[in-house]
Amino acid sequence: MKKVFCIGELLIDFVAEKQGSNLAKASIFTKKAGGAPANVACAIAKLGGKGFFIGCVGNDPFGEFLLDTLRKEGVDISLAQRSKTFTTLAFVSLAEDGERDFVFSRGADRELEYDPNLRKGFSGNILHLGAATAFLGGALEKSYGKYLFDALTKDMFISFDPNFRRDLWKGNEQQFIKKCMPFIEKSHLCKFSIEEAQLLSGKSDLNEACDFLHEVGTKIITVTLGKEGTFVSMGGQRETVPSIPVTPVDTTGAGDAFIGCLLYQIGNLGSFSQVFDGFEYFLKMVRTANKAGAITTTNYGAINALPTKSQLQD
């Protein structure tokens, strides 16, 4: 079983309760663990895989809460760092129609320092890069690029999820696109939402978007389509893999559950070359990953809702 090193942010989501989309009117908040790469590490660990989280939190009660949450889910947090800077916070308020108000207070996640000693454990394993805050500057952005280089020199399987957050990049979308390109170029697998695929390619048609992104360099593309399933493009073949029917109550973390489950399965292969050997075999893995994502939407909260291996086998 391969180790999966997930690099990026771990933060506190303060979710306003029953206040609509106006944060100015919110008075009650629920504290939740957030951060897409951390969710992916949890998804892998809950399935019985070897999920490692590499990121930075503050040396404060919020940071302690976040690391305890990951530890309880079985994630290896020995590579996580602590900083004197406060833990990163996000305040979110959602209306019934999906409209949201969002305030982001960036802190310790940007302080992740590159550790050259990690290269020793990288050989033959998997690197997952979740980019929600990684391109916003700070030591994290520099470390991100160095870890990508390490992964290339250590024959790792590289996975990239841009985790585009419109609230963080308003007016700077072109900068985000530019910063994503080297990672799309070097990654074996890229997971996009349909919005991300269109934004990064500049193409509204999904087939044209995939043509562009393959030309940039990535070998395998998965585009999550919500209840419609996942569009897969690989080796000149394309197909939409349907999801399973569920009644969703909270879609938070569904994409992280999907990519986490997919990487867990890849980590259990004897060789990474098997990923590219057969389109039908890869589609089978995507079907299982779709199920993981769908199950996650049937419960509240990202980490709490992530499925176990037994749930996928039911």
Salt bridges, closest charged atoms under 4 A:
GLU64 OE1 - ARG82 NH1 3.21
ASP68 OD1 - ARG71 NH1 2.20
ASP109 OD2 - ARG106 NH2 3.01
GLU141 OE2 - LYS179 NZ 3.09
ASP150 OD1 - ARG119 NE 2.98
ASP161 OD2 - LYS191 NZ 3.46
ASP167 OD2 - ARG100 NH2 2.26
GLU173 OE2 - ARG166 NH1 3.84
GLU185 OE2 - LYS186 NZ 3.67
GLU195 OE2 - ARG166 NH2 2.50
ASP211 OD1 - ARG238 NH2 2.58
